[in-house]
Structure formats: C-alpha cells, structure tokens
Amino acid sequence: MYFKAFRPSAALESYIRSYYYLQIDTDEKAMGQITRYPTDGGPKLIINLGDAFLAGDNENNLKPFSGCRLIGSLSRQLISKTGGRIAFLAIRFMPGKIAPFFNVRGSELTDGSAALDALWGTYGKVFEQRLRNFDTIQQMLTFVECVLLSQLEQQTLLDIEITAALDLIWQTNGQIRINELAEQVGLSLRQFERRFTNLVGLNPKRLCRISRFANILSSFDNSHKQSWVGKAMDGGYSDHAHFIRECKFFTGLSPIIYLAQRSPLEVAVWSKYHSLLADKVGTFSSTTIKNPLLK
C-alpha cells in the first residue's frame, strides 16, 4: 500500500483540509477487505484512477465507484471494499466549503454523491481525462489546484456568520453549545440552524458530535495498548458509556473492536486529520492561472 497526504496551498487552505493519494496493488492482502471511514463532516471529491471499487454507507449497500464523484457530508461513515487495482486521489473539503467550487448547497448532497460531469458538465469529463495523463502526483495536484482556484474566482462568497460558527466548532473540538454558537455569530437559534444545515448539509449539533469524535479518533495511532477511556474523558465525554455509544454510532463497532480492526490505511487517514504527522505531510505552492480546462 502507498499512501501520501498533502496540504493545500495558502490560497485554498481555508477551503480544503488536505489531499491524499492512495494506491494498492492487486497482489496485496488488503484486497477485498472492508475499510471504515468515520465521517469528518466534510465533503470529498474522489478521483478514481484505478479499477472500480465498492463503497456505501453500510456493508449491505455497497455500489461500484468509478470516475470522479463528489461525496457530500456524511452523517456517520463511509465503507469501502477493495477489488482490482486501487488508485485514487481524494480532495478533502472543509464542511460547508464546497459551494464556491461546485455551486451546490451542502444539503443537496448529504449522505449522497454526484458525478463531477453532472456538476461541471463537459469540463468534468475533461478534468478526469487530463488527470490520467500526468506522470506524477505532484503534477496532478498542481493541475487540481489551478482548476479549483479558477473556480473559486468565479463564484460568490461563503456565508460569513456560518463560516465563523464552523471555525468555533473546530477550535473547541465540538465542545460548545448550539445556542452559544448562534449567539456568538449574531443569529437567532432558528435562523442559525436553518442556514447552517443548508450550507453544511448537517445540523450544528451533528457536526459538533462529529468534531468531538474525530478529535478523539485522530489521537490514536496503530497501537492497541492505548487506553481510550482516558482520551474520551479528556475529550469531553461524560463517561465511557457515552463514548461507546458514539463509537458504535459512527463506526458500527465498539471502541475496542474498532481500534483492533483498523487497517493501516484508516490510521494514516485519521492521523492527518489534525496534522499529527505534519512533518511527514508534503507541501507545495501554486499560482492562480486561467482555468486549464479551457485550453
């Protein structure tokens, strides 16, 4: 298995959490295994450069995944099952930050997905074809950034109040009351919840739960000897039973079973959630140019 994560350039860092590239050869033991990705609350553009694989929100609802698809904010988890040659590039957007690039509200894609050509038309197909012609990940990422920057320049600004609320959720790791969020951004509770859910695709309470759980999950490495009880208490859970319920909700498994069964890929993805391995994450720069899809 080859996995590499990258930070976006400064111009996109407030919209994109990270990029990562994954490749799994067909003769590896990982083929055919189930991988669980508890939601981080943000949409993802998955560019499949290998064979089709299976993906869905539960093991009984896995469907072939091919081409380029924008996956909306997930309320629980994404499950995949490998098969054939796996190679894809993922763009992990921050919650509520896809509208400037795709002109869709978060609520339109909650727990769903859309083909890129359905969002960008012919340009979506050209985008995928161009990506397949590059020889290196660096070339792919530079191209992706140029396209996203050109899209960003053409679109309207984000909701300022809801963006401020999102920042507060990440700063507090979800440990903030919803009425306090509404008060701090100057909106009534009803107006705040409506605008938040419309933009993000998840209501503020659910995203706070996701942020709190993600904060705990990203603190675990691949050692099975770590105590999750202490981490849960430090992370704002009232008791260990509370964390067990949340873990079952977001992964379908108890903490002990989930942590024991996690694959190296799952550990790698979640280690990058808060840049815990920042020294190992590549960085690159990009400049704004005309949309390369128009060439």
Beta strands, then each sheet from edge to edge (+ up, - down):
strand 1: 2-6
strand 2: 16-24
strand 3: 34-38
strand 4: 44-48
strand 5: 53-56
strand 6: 63-65
strand 7: 68-71
strand 8: 77-81
strand 9: 86-93
strand 10: 113-115
sheet 1: 1+ 2- 9+ 4- 7+ 10-
sheet 2: 3+ 8- 5+ 6-
end
